[in-house]
Amino acid sequence: MPDTLRGKTAIIGAADTDVGVVAGMGATELCIDAILRALDDAGIGKDAVDGLVTCNSMAEPLLYHAEAMAEYLQIFPRYCVSVGAGGGTTFTALHQAASAIASGICSTVVVAMADSLRSGMSRERALAMQSSSGHPEFERPYGAPVPGYYALIARTHMHEFGTTPEQLAAVAVSARKHAARNPAAEKRAPISVADVLESRLIADPLHLLDCSLVSDGGAAVVMTSAARARDFRHPPAYLLGAGEGHSHEHISQARSLTTSAAADAGRRAFEMAGLGPTDVDLAQLYDCFTPVVIIELEDLGFCAKGEGGAFVAAGNIEPGGALPVNTHGGMLSHCHPGNPGSMFALTEAVLQLRGQAGPRQLAKADIALVHGQGGIMSSHCTILLGRETG
Amino acid sequence: MSGATRNLPVPTKVSAEYWDACRRHELLIQRCTGCAKHQFYPRLVCAVCSEKSLEWVRASGRATLTTYTVVRRPVSRAYAAEVPYVVALVTLEEGPTMMTNIVDCGIEEVRIGMPLEVVFEDWPEGVTVPKFRPAGAARKTQAP
């Protein structure tokens, strides 16, 4: 059971659309653009695709999203599904794609998502969407915006472990340092801890610069069996481990505010891969808000519980640090089009493993960990990728 | 205009008793007749032991503040007049956790671990929402 998927599948194509403000492109067009670019990257045509996994758009929601993408491209897959796990969707989708290939349902799967949160939604609609977070009867009446829910978590972490606003800010500063090396990143100008602390408070203790961006954009990857993976244009990125953890939907029902189901997801992924945290060369962690990265670092075993703040403040996750995190700049500085946000963390991991990350290429990038979480630290999925089958 | 209406709960068959009691300024929670554990929010089944026979009991209304945030940017225009306001998780004396607002308390005075007591805010929309204030605090504001 634990090694079900180890080394059986690989990513053979990966590509991003333009990100930031992408004028004139709706969410559907961005998703199609992402698919076409990923197919080009893999060097295959659309007719080679027999599986499609997508995520619905918030700006342009469709009743049957994956079917609509298949129809647009006139492809007729054996496996076609839209996944909805909030910010955790990227890796949950990848987990499903790998499972479908390993179980023989299909052989070449495209995982694609895009959204146009920046250009495709009015401020009114964006607010209404944000207002729809939380339990409709027992949370929403109290008027917390999404950052408020994460602020509840941050406050608890500060209270229990002495984590400071400066340490939260260090996560944003690090993301910006990585983004400075990525020409595609939306925000590249350096920021300091003081800049973060002086940005306006959104929901104490979270400042504006503790919050991720709101963007247009999309990305896609192509996955196939390990047996076929070396027949394509680029070196494969093999899936070595995958694990999920699910603890609640609404934050008032969380079993713990400071330990998340990332601990379950990470343990399961490491077990499958036969690897541990010290084997990881880069970690691409979900960073919708700065405290999330600190908790993920702890729960995934990169540092002890309660020490995430100090781990980050010591520079470990920065360029040149012991564990570079979000080498593309993350959702804090690269881009964040909502549920597809982690796709860019994934495509970046693939580039790093291939040795194609240009000026930000890490000297050693054999094993990458990617992690997403959706809801309010609710739905977690960890994937380990490597240059060899493991 | 959208955003001008507060987020109103729509009671279900299971939760109607809770919201009706709020209107009478009583805080009701469920207790399992099997394992005697209290639970919130109300459910069809005990989330601990799966017993389907649950009874409504009146909570003491005493709670402890678990965590909080001060919302500076409201979730919608309907909440704009209340900014800055405190959203909190509180642990009821009976065990369950609830989300709520802390009222009748200066923002600087809010502390994790502080003892609280329930108060009820009657909204003009016909809904009564339980909120919490520091235990023993005098009511400073009138419900809108």
Interface residues (C-beta under 8 A of the other chain):
Chain A: E124 L127 A128 Q130 S131 G134 H135 P136 E137 F138 E139 R140 P141 Y142 G143 A144 P145 P147 G148 A151 L152 I153 R155 T156 H159 R200 L201 I202 A203 D204 P205 L206 I251 S252 Q253 L257
Chain B: M1 S2 G3 R6 N7 L8 P9 V10 P11 T12 S15 F40 Y41 T66 T67 Y68 T69 V70 V71 R72 R73 P74 V75 S76 R77 A78 Y79 E82 Y85 V87 A88 L89 T97 M98 M99 T100 N101 I112 V127 V129
